[in-house]
């Protein structure tokens, strides 16, 4: 048998395994993985007893790149089938994990993937389903013992009541998110949570608490390093100022709001999720 024919047969076998496993993300990233690795992953999907460290590492790479896909996608909703398929794959492999280390790493991937699914559903205005995936993300991170990841997932869940104008309901999850994030999250990620707390206070005209939260976020951003991991929050100095401007508007401080929002525009702030 010629080498070319053998290679074609191997690729056909790989595609068959992927079709059975149902993970569209693996297909998207197969060009970044060598053929042996993609075959190992595909076979592990079908027969979970085949899971090993190489499979876990490959899935971690795919999960990490999923955040890149989310940030760059023109139509976020197009990602949902792939993300749900990836989640299904990870949950299946979690049931077949051989060691506690494999369990924890797969649970971390589940948390990341569930957060991305939740973000996509939020963009689709499906708040109920978004909340359910954020809840899965919180539980998976807790199972993995990753308090930082748990805090960020809880922060995402805590933003939903703010968006729905149920501001008082946001305090408990955001307070717990901040507490967990302090155990290891970067200053950028912690500042993101603090500014959501500030927004909740601002919408309830709680000026003192709002300003304290803003000052806390500003302090954290002064400690932040360029490009540090924010676990997909994409929080920045520009978005910090955007949050501040909205908070000042809510508190009736038009002068500070105008000054801060103009500064944010100069920083080319990305749109933030809120209802004006």
SULBEL-V218104 format. One record per pair of residues at least 12 apart in sequence whose C-alpha atoms are under 10 Angstrom apart, sorted by sequence separation. I is the first residue (numbers start at 0). J is the second residue. D is the distance in Angstrom with one decimal. If there is no record, write none. Layout:
((I;J;D) (I;J;D))
This chain:
((14;26;8.4) (25;37;7.7) (39;51;8.8) (42;54;9.6) (43;55;9.9) (90;102;9.9) (93;105;6.0) (116;128;9.2) (117;129;4.2) (118;130;9.5) (120;132;8.9) (136;148;8.5) (137;149;5.0) (140;152;8.2) (157;169;5.2) (158;170;9.6) (160;172;9.8) (177;189;6.6) (180;192;8.6) (196;208;8.9) (197;209;4.4) (198;210;9.9) (200;212;8.6) (223;235;9.4) (243;255;8.9) (244;256;4.3) (245;257;9.4) (247;259;8.7) (248;260;9.9) (13;26;9.9) (40;53;8.2) (41;54;8.9) (65;78;9.1) (69;82;9.8) (92;105;7.7) (93;106;7.2) (116;129;7.2) (117;130;6.8) (136;149;7.2) (137;150;7.7) (139;152;9.7) (140;153;10.0) (156;169;8.7) (157;170;7.6) (176;189;8.8) (177;190;9.0) (196;209;7.5) (197;210;7.1) (223;236;9.7) (243;256;7.3) (244;257;6.9) (247;260;9.7) (39;53;8.0) (40;54;5.2) (91;105;9.9) (92;106;9.9) (115;129;9.5) (117;131;7.7) (118;132;8.9) (136;150;10.0) (137;151;8.4) (138;152;9.2) (157;171;8.0) (158;172;8.8) (177;191;9.4) (195;209;9.8) (197;211;7.8) (198;212;8.8) (220;234;9.7) (242;256;9.8) (244;258;7.8) (245;259;8.9) (25;40;8.4) (26;41;9.9) (39;54;6.4) (40;55;8.3) (90;105;7.8) (114;129;8.5) (116;131;9.9) (117;132;5.2) (118;133;8.6) (134;149;9.8) (136;151;9.3) (137;152;5.4) (138;153;9.6) (154;169;9.3) (157;172;5.2) (158;173;7.9) (177;192;6.2) (194;209;8.7) (196;211;9.9) (197;212;5.1) (198;213;8.9) (220;235;8.0) (221;236;9.2) (241;256;9.1) (244;259;5.2) (245;260;8.0) (25;41;8.2) (37;53;9.9) (38;54;9.4) (40;56;9.8) (65;81;9.6) (89;105;6.4) (90;106;8.1) (93;109;9.1) (113;129;9.0) (114;130;9.6) (116;132;6.7) (117;133;5.8) (133;149;9.7) (136;152;5.9) (137;153;6.0) (156;172;7.4) (157;173;5.4) (176;192;7.3) (177;193;7.2) (193;209;9.5) (194;210;9.9) (196;212;6.6) (197;213;6.0) (220;236;7.1) (240;256;9.4) (243;259;6.8) (244;260;5.1) (36;53;7.2) (37;54;8.4) (40;57;7.5) (65;82;8.1) (89;106;8.0) (114;131;10.0) (115;132;8.7) (116;133;8.4) (117;134;9.2) (135;152;9.0) (136;153;8.2) (137;154;9.5) (155;172;9.3) (156;173;8.4) (157;174;9.0) (176;193;9.5) (195;212;8.7) (196;213;8.6) (197;214;9.4) (242;259;9.1) (243;260;7.9) (244;261;8.8) (36;54;7.1) (39;57;9.5) (40;58;7.8) (89;107;9.9) (90;108;9.5) (113;131;9.0) (114;132;6.5) (115;133;8.9) (117;135;9.5) (133;151;9.7) (134;152;7.8) (137;155;9.7) (154;172;6.9) (155;173;8.7) (157;175;9.4) (174;192;8.6) (193;211;9.3) (194;212;6.5) (195;213;9.4) (197;215;9.5) (240;258;9.7) (241;259;7.2) (242;260;8.7) (244;262;9.3) (22;41;8.6) (89;108;7.4) (90;109;7.1) (113;132;5.2) (114;133;5.6) (117;136;8.8) (133;152;6.0) (134;153;7.7) (136;155;9.8) (137;156;8.8) (153;172;6.3) (154;173;5.6) (157;176;8.1) (173;192;6.8) (174;193;8.9) (177;196;9.2) (193;212;5.6) (194;213;6.1) (197;216;8.9) (217;236;8.7) (220;239;8.6) (240;259;5.9) (241;260;5.8) (244;263;8.3) (17;37;9.1) (20;40;9.7) (21;41;9.3) (36;56;9.8) (37;57;8.1) (62;82;9.3) (65;85;9.7) (89;109;6.3) (112;132;9.0) (113;133;6.3) (114;134;8.9) (116;136;9.7) (132;152;9.4) (133;153;7.1) (136;156;9.5) (153;173;7.0) (154;174;8.8) (156;176;9.4) (173;193;8.2) (192;212;9.4) (193;213;7.0) (194;214;9.3) (196;216;9.8) (216;236;9.9) (239;259;9.6) (240;260;6.6) (241;261;9.0) (243;263;9.3) (13;34;8.4) (16;37;9.8) (17;38;8.7) (20;41;6.8) (36;57;7.4) (37;58;9.8) (88;109;9.4) (112;133;9.8) (113;134;8.5) (114;135;8.3) (115;136;9.4) (133;154;9.2) (134;155;9.6) (153;174;9.5) (154;175;8.4) (155;176;9.0) (193;214;9.1) (194;215;8.5) (195;216;9.7) (240;261;9.0) (241;262;8.6) (242;263;9.2) (13;35;9.4) (16;38;7.9) (19;41;8.7) (20;42;8.3) (22;44;8.6) (86;108;8.4) (87;109;9.0) (110;132;8.8) (111;133;9.6) (113;135;6.5) (114;136;5.9) (133;155;6.9) (134;156;7.3) (150;172;9.1) (151;173;9.5) (153;175;7.6) (154;176;5.3) (173;195;7.7) (174;196;7.9) (190;212;9.0) (193;215;6.8) (194;216;6.2) (217;239;7.9) (237;259;9.8) (238;260;9.9) (240;262;7.2) (241;263;5.7) (14;37;9.6) (16;39;9.8) (17;40;8.8) (18;41;8.9) (19;42;9.5) (20;43;8.9) (21;44;8.6) (62;85;8.4) (85;108;9.6) (86;109;6.1) (89;112;9.1) (109;132;10.0) (110;133;8.2) (112;135;9.7) (113;136;5.2) (114;137;8.8) (130;153;10.0) (133;156;5.7) (150;173;8.6) (153;176;5.4) (154;177;7.8) (173;196;6.6) (190;213;8.7) (193;216;5.5) (194;217;9.1) (216;239;7.8) (217;240;9.2) (237;260;9.3) (240;263;5.3) (241;264;8.3) (10;34;7.7) (13;37;7.4) (14;38;8.8) (16;40;9.1) (17;41;5.4) (20;44;5.5) (21;45;9.5) (61;85;9.2) (62;86;9.7) (85;109;8.7) (86;110;9.1) (110;134;9.2) (111;135;9.9) (112;136;7.8) (113;137;9.0) (132;156;9.0) (133;157;9.4) (150;174;9.5) (152;176;7.9) (153;177;9.0) (172;196;9.9) (190;214;9.7) (192;216;8.2) (193;217;9.2) (239;263;8.1) (240;264;9.0) (9;34;8.4) (10;35;9.9) (13;38;5.5) (16;41;5.4) (17;42;8.0) (19;44;8.4) (20;45;5.7) (32;57;7.6) (86;111;9.4) (110;135;6.9) (111;136;6.8) (130;155;8.7) (131;156;9.0) (150;175;7.2) (151;176;6.5) (154;179;9.8) (170;195;9.3) (171;196;9.9) (190;215;7.3) (191;216;7.3) (237;262;8.1) (238;263;7.1) (241;266;9.7) (9;35;9.2) (12;38;8.2) (13;39;9.0) (15;41;8.8) (16;42;6.1) (19;45;6.9) (20;46;9.4) (31;57;9.6) (86;112;6.3) (109;135;8.1) (110;136;3.9) (111;137;9.6) (113;139;8.9) (129;155;9.5) (130;156;6.1) (149;175;9.7) (150;176;4.2) (151;177;8.5) (153;179;9.1) (154;180;9.2) (169;195;8.8) (170;196;6.9) (173;199;9.7) (189;215;9.3) (190;216;4.3) (193;219;9.1) (213;239;8.7) (217;243;9.8) (237;263;5.1) (238;264;9.6) (240;266;8.9) (249;275;9.3) (10;37;9.6) (13;40;9.4) (14;41;8.4) (15;42;9.7) (16;43;9.2) (17;44;8.0) (18;45;9.8) (58;85;9.2) (62;89;9.9) (85;112;7.5) (86;113;7.0) (109;136;6.7) (110;137;6.7) (129;156;8.3) (130;157;9.3) (149;176;7.5) (150;177;6.6) (153;180;9.7) (169;196;7.8) (170;197;10.0) (189;216;7.5) (190;217;7.3) (213;240;9.6) (216;243;9.8) (236;263;8.2) (237;264;7.7) (241;268;7.0) (248;275;9.5) (6;34;9.3) (10;38;8.4) (13;41;6.7) (16;44;7.9) (17;45;8.4) (29;57;9.9) (32;60;9.4) (85;113;9.5) (108;136;9.2) (109;137;9.8) (110;138;7.7) (111;139;9.0) (130;158;9.9) (148;176;9.6) (150;178;7.5) (151;179;8.3) (188;216;9.7) (190;218;8.3) (191;219;9.4) (237;265;8.3) (238;266;8.7) (240;268;8.3) (241;269;8.8) (245;273;9.2) (9;38;8.4) (12;41;9.6) (13;42;8.1) (16;45;6.9) (28;57;9.7) (31;60;9.3) (32;61;9.5) (83;112;8.2) (107;136;8.4) (109;138;9.6) (110;139;5.2) (111;140;8.5) (130;159;7.6) (147;176;8.7) (150;179;4.9) (151;180;6.9) (169;198;10.0) (170;199;7.4) (187;216;8.5) (190;219;5.6) (191;220;9.3) (213;242;8.8) (214;243;9.9) (237;266;5.3) (238;267;8.9) (239;268;8.8) (241;270;8.6) (242;271;8.1) (245;274;9.9) (12;42;9.8) (16;46;9.9) (28;58;10.0) (31;61;9.2) (58;88;9.7) (82;112;6.6) (83;113;8.2) (86;116;8.9) (106;136;8.8) (107;137;9.9) (109;139;6.3) (110;140;5.6) (126;156;9.9) (129;159;8.8) (146;176;9.1) (147;177;9.5) (149;179;7.1) (150;180;5.0) (166;196;9.4) (169;199;7.0) (170;200;8.7) (186;216;8.5) (187;217;9.8) (189;219;7.1) (190;220;6.4) (213;243;7.0) (236;266;7.8) (237;267;6.7) (238;268;5.6) (241;271;7.8) (242;272;9.9) (245;275;8.0) (58;89;8.4) (82;113;8.0) (107;138;10.0) (108;139;8.5) (109;140;8.0) (110;141;9.1) (147;178;9.4) (148;179;8.6) (149;180;8.0) (150;181;8.6) (168;199;9.2) (169;200;9.7) (186;217;9.9) (188;219;9.0) (189;220;8.8) (190;221;9.9) (235;266;9.6) (237;268;4.8) (238;269;6.6) (242;273;9.4) (25;57;9.3) (28;60;9.0) (29;61;9.3) (82;114;9.9) (83;115;9.6) (106;138;8.9) (107;139;6.5) (108;140;8.7) (110;142;9.7) (127;159;9.4) (146;178;9.3) (147;179;6.0) (148;180;7.8) (150;182;9.1) (166;198;8.6) (167;199;7.3) (186;218;8.8) (187;219;6.7) (188;220;9.2) (190;222;10.0) (236;268;8.4) (237;269;7.5) (238;270;8.0) (239;271;9.9) (25;58;8.3) (28;61;6.7) (82;115;7.5) (83;116;7.0) (106;139;5.1) (107;140;5.6) (110;143;9.0) (126;159;7.4) (146;179;5.5) (147;180;5.0) (150;183;9.6) (151;184;8.3) (166;199;5.2) (167;200;8.5) (186;219;5.0) (187;220;5.9) (190;223;9.1) (210;243;9.1) (213;246;8.9) (235;268;8.4) (237;270;10.0) (238;271;7.2) (24;58;9.6) (27;61;9.0) (55;89;9.6) (82;116;6.2) (105;139;8.9) (106;140;6.4) (107;141;8.9) (109;143;9.7) (114;148;9.9) (126;160;9.7) (145;179;9.3) (146;180;6.9) (147;181;7.7) (150;184;8.2) (154;188;9.6) (158;192;9.0) (161;195;8.2) (165;199;8.8) (166;200;7.7) (185;219;8.8) (186;220;6.2) (187;221;9.1) (189;223;9.8) (209;243;9.5) (234;268;9.9) (235;269;9.2) (81;116;9.4) (82;117;9.9) (105;140;9.8) (106;141;8.7) (107;142;8.4) (108;143;9.5) (110;145;9.7) (117;152;9.6) (146;181;9.0) (147;182;6.5) (148;183;9.1) (154;189;9.6) (157;192;9.0) (161;196;9.3) (164;199;8.7) (166;201;9.4) (167;202;9.5) (185;220;9.6) (186;221;8.4) (187;222;8.3) (188;223;9.2) (234;269;9.3) (25;61;7.2) (28;64;8.5) (79;115;8.7) (80;116;9.2) (103;139;8.7) (104;140;9.6) (106;142;6.8) (107;143;6.0) (126;162;9.5) (146;182;6.9) (147;183;5.6) (148;184;7.9) (166;202;7.1) (167;203;8.1) (186;222;6.3) (187;223;5.7) (210;246;8.9) (233;269;9.1) (24;61;7.2) (25;62;9.8) (28;65;9.6) (55;92;9.4) (78;115;9.2) (79;116;6.3) (82;119;9.3) (103;140;8.4) (106;143;5.5) (107;144;8.8) (111;148;8.0) (114;151;9.1) (118;155;8.4) (126;163;9.0) (145;182;9.6) (146;183;7.6) (147;184;5.2) (151;188;7.5) (154;191;8.6) (155;192;8.7) (158;195;6.9) (161;198;7.9) (162;199;9.6) (165;202;9.7) (166;203;7.2) (185;222;9.0) (186;223;5.2) (187;224;8.2) (209;246;7.7) (210;247;9.1) (234;271;9.6) (24;62;8.7) (78;116;8.3) (79;117;9.3) (103;141;9.5) (105;143;8.2) (106;144;9.2) (107;145;7.4) (110;148;7.6) (111;149;9.8) (114;152;6.5) (117;155;8.6) (118;156;10.0) (121;159;8.7) (145;183;9.2) (146;184;8.6) (147;185;8.9) (150;188;9.4) (151;189;8.6) (154;192;6.1) (157;195;8.4) (158;196;8.9) (161;199;6.3) (164;202;8.4) (165;203;10.0) (185;223;7.2) (186;224;8.2) (187;225;9.5) (191;229;8.7) (209;247;9.1) (79;118;9.7) (103;142;7.0) (104;143;7.0) (106;145;9.4) (110;149;8.0) (113;152;9.0) (114;153;9.8) (117;156;8.9) (150;189;9.1) (153;192;9.6) (154;193;9.6) (157;196;9.2) (160;199;9.2) (164;203;9.9) (185;224;8.7) (187;226;9.4) (188;227;9.1) (190;229;9.7) (24;64;9.6) (75;115;9.9) (76;116;9.4) (79;119;6.6) (102;142;8.7) (103;143;4.3) (104;144;9.9) (111;151;9.8) (151;191;9.2) (155;195;9.6) (158;198;9.7) (187;227;7.4) (188;228;7.8) (189;229;8.5) (192;232;9.6) (194;234;10.0) (206;246;9.1) (24;65;8.1) (47;88;9.9) (55;96;9.9) (75;116;9.7) (78;119;7.5) (79;120;7.8) (102;143;7.3) (103;144;7.4) (104;145;9.8) (107;148;7.8) (110;151;10.0) (111;152;8.4) (114;155;8.0) (147;188;9.3) (151;192;8.0) (154;195;8.3) (158;199;9.0) (161;202;8.8) (186;227;8.6) (187;228;7.7) (188;229;4.8) (191;232;7.4) (206;247;9.0) (209;250;9.0) (50;92;7.4) (76;118;9.8) (77;119;8.9) (101;143;9.8) (103;145;8.6) (107;149;9.3) (110;152;7.7) (114;156;9.3) (147;189;9.7) (150;192;9.0) (154;196;9.6) (185;227;7.1) (186;228;9.3) (187;229;5.8) (188;230;7.1) (191;233;8.9) (192;234;9.7) (201;243;9.7) (204;246;9.3) (44;87;9.8) (45;88;9.3) (49;92;9.5) (50;93;9.6) (75;118;8.8) (76;119;6.0) (100;143;8.9) (185;228;6.7) (186;229;8.3) (187;230;9.4) (188;231;8.9) (191;234;6.1) (202;245;9.5) (204;247;9.9) (206;249;9.4) (44;88;6.5) (47;91;7.5) (48;92;8.7) (75;119;5.7) (76;120;7.4) (99;143;9.2) (184;228;8.5) (185;229;6.5) (188;232;6.9) (190;234;8.1) (191;235;8.5) (194;238;9.6) (195;239;10.0) (198;242;7.2) (201;245;8.5) (202;246;7.5) (205;249;9.8) (206;250;6.5) (43;88;9.6) (44;89;8.5) (46;91;9.7) (47;92;5.7) (50;95;7.6) (51;96;8.6) (59;104;8.2) (62;107;9.7) (63;108;8.5) (66;111;8.5) (70;115;9.9) (74;119;9.4) (75;120;8.6) (76;121;9.8) (184;229;7.7) (185;230;8.9) (187;232;8.7) (188;233;8.7) (189;234;9.7) (190;235;9.1) (194;239;7.1) (197;242;8.3) (198;243;8.2) (201;246;5.3) (202;247;9.8) (204;249;7.1) (205;250;8.0) (206;251;9.8) (45;91;9.1) (46;92;8.8) (47;93;8.6) (48;94;9.8) (49;95;8.8) (50;96;7.0) (51;97;8.3) (55;101;7.3) (58;104;9.7) (59;105;8.2) (62;108;6.4) (65;111;9.0) (66;112;8.6) (69;115;7.3) (75;121;9.9) (76;122;7.7) (184;230;8.6) (187;233;8.8) (188;234;7.1) (190;236;9.8) (193;239;9.9) (194;240;9.7) (197;243;8.3) (200;246;8.4) (201;247;7.5) (202;248;9.4) (203;249;8.4) (204;250;5.7) (41;88;9.9) (44;91;7.4) (45;92;9.1) (47;94;8.0) (48;95;6.1) (49;96;9.4) (50;97;7.8) (51;98;9.7) (55;102;9.9) (58;105;8.5) (61;108;9.5) (62;109;8.8) (65;112;7.8) (68;115;9.9) (69;116;9.4) (75;122;7.2) (76;123;6.7) (187;234;6.5) (188;235;9.4) (191;238;8.9) (194;241;10.0) (195;242;8.1) (198;245;7.7) (199;246;8.7) (201;248;8.5) (202;249;5.7) (203;250;8.6) (204;251;8.8) (43;91;9.7) (44;92;6.6) (47;95;5.1) (48;96;7.6) (49;97;9.6) (52;100;9.7) (56;104;9.2) (59;107;9.1) (60;108;9.8) (63;111;8.3) (66;114;9.7) (74;122;9.5) (75;123;8.1) (187;235;7.2) (191;239;7.7) (194;242;6.6) (197;245;10.0) (198;246;5.6) (201;249;5.6) (202;250;7.5) (43;92;7.6) (46;95;8.6) (47;96;7.5) (48;97;7.8) (52;101;7.8) (55;104;7.6) (56;105;9.9) (59;108;6.7) (62;111;7.3) (63;112;9.0) (66;115;7.1) (69;118;8.8) (74;123;9.9) (187;236;9.0) (190;239;8.1) (194;243;7.8) (197;246;7.1) (198;247;9.3) (200;249;9.3) (201;250;5.8) (47;97;9.3) (51;101;8.2) (55;105;7.4) (58;108;8.0) (62;112;6.7) (65;115;7.9) (69;119;8.0) (199;249;9.9) (200;250;9.3) (201;251;9.5) (44;95;9.7) (50;101;8.9) (191;242;9.5) (195;246;9.9) (198;249;8.5) (43;95;9.3) (59;111;10.0) (187;239;9.8) (194;246;9.1) (55;108;9.6) (62;115;9.7) (24;78;9.3) (27;81;9.3) (23;78;9.8) (26;81;9.7) (24;80;9.4) (25;81;9.1) (23;80;8.0) (24;81;5.6) (22;80;9.3) (23;81;5.1) (24;82;7.2) (22;81;6.8) (23;82;8.1) (24;83;9.7) (25;84;9.7) (21;81;8.9) (22;82;8.5) (23;83;9.3) (24;84;7.7) (25;85;8.1) (22;83;8.7) (23;84;6.5) (24;85;6.4) (21;83;9.9) (22;84;5.1) (23;85;7.1) (21;84;6.2) (22;85;5.4) (20;84;8.7) (21;85;8.1) (22;86;8.7) (20;85;9.6) (22;87;8.1) (23;88;10.0) (21;87;8.5) (22;88;6.5) (20;87;9.2) (21;88;7.6) (22;89;9.5) (20;88;7.1) (20;91;9.7) (198;273;9.7) (155;232;8.9) (151;229;8.8) (152;230;9.3) (154;232;9.8) (151;230;7.3) (151;231;9.0) (151;232;8.4) (148;230;7.6) (147;230;9.1) (164;273;9.8) (162;272;7.8) (163;273;9.4) (164;274;8.9) (161;272;10.0) (162;273;6.1) (163;274;8.9) (161;273;8.2) (162;274;6.9) (118;231;10.0) (161;274;9.3) (158;272;9.3) (158;273;9.5) (114;230;9.9) (115;231;8.6) (114;231;9.0) (111;230;8.6) (111;231;9.0) (122;272;9.2) (121;272;9.7) (70;231;8.5) (69;231;9.3) (70;233;9.0) (66;230;8.9) (67;231;9.0) (66;231;6.7) (63;230;10.0) (63;231;9.9))
